[in-house]
Every structure is written in C-alpha cells, then in structure tokens.
Amino acid sequence: MDVAQPEAAHFIRRVLRHPDFDTHAKRMGVVIRASQSGLNVWRRKAEHEAHSDWKV
C-alpha cells in the first residue's frame, strides 16, 4: 500500500472490489501496489509491470 496508514483499509477494500482482482483466482500470482493514482501490478512470469486505473 502506497497510502497513509488511516487510508489502508479503504484501499484494501477498493482492491478487493476491483473487477480485475475480485476473486481469489484473479489475485493468485500477482503483486499489487495500490496508490491514489491507481494500481501497479506485477504478474507472475511477466517482464514488465502494468498500471491499472481505478474503476468506478
């Protein structure tokens, strides 16, 4: 989490509700860094990280 400690719970819930990560299977093998600007995602065996915006 790249957010202030009081905001961590809010961002954890946002990540878990995000359409790309809303199931356990979708989160397997993924490292997610959440911030105000969006999500940086590292997938297993990927050469580069991907950036995902927050979905409304």
Backbone as numpy.savetxt, mean C-alpha at the origin, in Angstrom:
# Nx Ny Nz CAx CAy CAz Cx Cy Cz
4.96 2.48 6.80 4.12 3.64 6.80 5.01 4.87 6.80
4.75 5.74 5.85 5.48 6.99 5.77 4.54 8.12 6.15
3.92 7.97 7.33 2.98 8.96 7.85 3.25 9.13 9.34
2.67 10.17 9.93 2.81 10.40 11.36 2.13 9.29 12.15
2.64 9.01 13.32 2.13 7.92 14.14 0.62 8.00 14.39
0.06 9.18 14.69 -1.40 9.23 14.92 -2.23 8.88 13.68
-1.64 8.98 12.49 -2.36 8.67 11.25 -2.18 7.23 10.79
-1.35 6.46 11.44 -0.99 5.11 10.97 -2.22 4.22 10.84
-3.08 4.18 11.83 -4.26 3.31 11.78 -5.16 3.66 10.59
-5.31 4.94 10.34 -6.14 5.39 9.20 -5.55 4.88 7.88
-4.24 4.99 7.72 -3.60 4.56 6.48 -3.58 3.04 6.34
-3.46 2.33 7.44 -3.55 0.86 7.38 -4.91 0.45 6.86
-5.97 1.08 7.36 -7.32 0.77 6.88 -7.47 1.13 5.41
-6.87 2.25 4.98 -6.95 2.64 3.57 -6.27 1.61 2.67
-5.11 1.11 3.10 -4.41 0.10 2.32 -5.25 -1.16 2.23
-5.82 -1.59 3.34 -6.60 -2.83 3.35 -7.90 -2.71 2.55
-8.41 -1.49 2.35 -9.61 -1.28 1.54 -9.30 -1.00 0.08
-8.03 -0.75 -0.24 -7.64 -0.43 -1.62 -7.98 -1.62 -2.52
-8.57 -1.39 -3.68 -8.98 -2.50 -4.56 -7.84 -3.44 -4.97
-6.62 -2.94 -5.02 -5.49 -3.79 -5.40 -4.98 -4.66 -4.26
-5.38 -4.35 -3.02 -4.84 -5.05 -1.85 -5.92 -5.46 -0.86
-7.17 -5.61 -1.30 -8.27 -5.87 -0.38 -8.43 -7.33 0.04
-7.62 -8.23 -0.48 -7.66 -9.62 -0.04 -6.26 -10.08 0.34
-6.19 -11.09 1.16 -4.91 -11.64 1.60 -4.09 -12.10 0.40
-4.74 -12.73 -0.56 -4.04 -13.24 -1.75 -3.41 -12.11 -2.55
-4.05 -10.96 -2.63 -3.51 -9.83 -3.39 -2.31 -9.19 -2.69
-2.22 -9.36 -1.37 -1.11 -8.78 -0.61 0.08 -9.71 -0.47
-0.06 -10.96 -0.83 1.04 -11.93 -0.69 2.20 -11.56 -1.62
3.43 -11.57 -1.09 4.61 -11.28 -1.89 4.77 -9.82 -2.25
4.12 -8.93 -1.50 4.14 -7.51 -1.81 4.61 -6.73 -0.59
5.46 -5.74 -0.83 5.85 -4.79 0.21 5.24 -3.46 -0.18
4.49 -2.87 0.73 3.76 -1.64 0.44 4.24 -0.53 1.36
4.55 0.62 0.78 4.89 1.80 1.56 3.78 2.82 1.32
3.03 3.13 2.36 1.91 4.06 2.25 2.36 5.46 2.67
1.93 6.45 1.91 2.21 7.85 2.24 1.03 8.69 1.80
1.11 9.97 2.09 0.03 10.89 1.69 -0.16 10.90 0.18
0.92 10.77 -0.57 0.83 10.88 -2.03 0.38 9.60 -2.72
0.41 8.47 -2.02 -0.02 7.22 -2.62 0.74 6.04 -2.07
0.82 4.98 -2.86 1.46 3.75 -2.43 2.64 3.43 -3.33
3.75 3.07 -2.74 4.87 2.51 -3.48 4.83 1.02 -3.23
4.87 0.25 -4.29 4.65 -1.19 -4.19 5.82 -1.94 -4.80
6.39 -2.85 -4.04 7.42 -3.75 -4.53 6.82 -5.14 -4.58
6.76 -5.72 -5.77 6.23 -7.07 -5.93 7.37 -8.06 -6.04
7.12 -9.26 -5.60 8.12 -10.31 -5.65 8.56 -10.54 -7.09
9.85 -10.63 -7.30 10.49 -10.87 -8.60 10.32 -9.71 -9.59
9.89 -8.56 -9.13 9.79 -7.39 -10.01 11.11 -6.63 -9.98
11.47 -6.05 -11.08 12.73 -5.31 -11.15 12.61 -3.90 -10.60
11.41 -3.32 -10.67 11.22 -1.94 -10.24 10.00 -1.84 -9.34
10.00 -0.81 -8.52 8.82 -0.55 -7.70 7.77 0.16 -8.56
6.53 0.00 -8.18 5.43 0.66 -8.87 4.80 1.67 -7.92
4.21 2.70 -8.48 3.50 3.71 -7.68 2.02 3.59 -8.00
1.22 3.60 -6.96 -0.23 3.53 -7.13 -0.86 4.69 -6.37
-1.76 5.41 -7.02 -2.47 6.48 -6.35 -3.57 5.91 -5.49
-4.02 6.72 -4.53 -5.14 6.31 -3.71 -6.40 6.31 -4.56
-7.17 5.26 -4.48 -8.45 5.20 -5.20 -9.52 5.77 -4.27
-10.51 6.41 -4.85 -11.58 7.00 -4.05 -12.69 6.00 -3.85
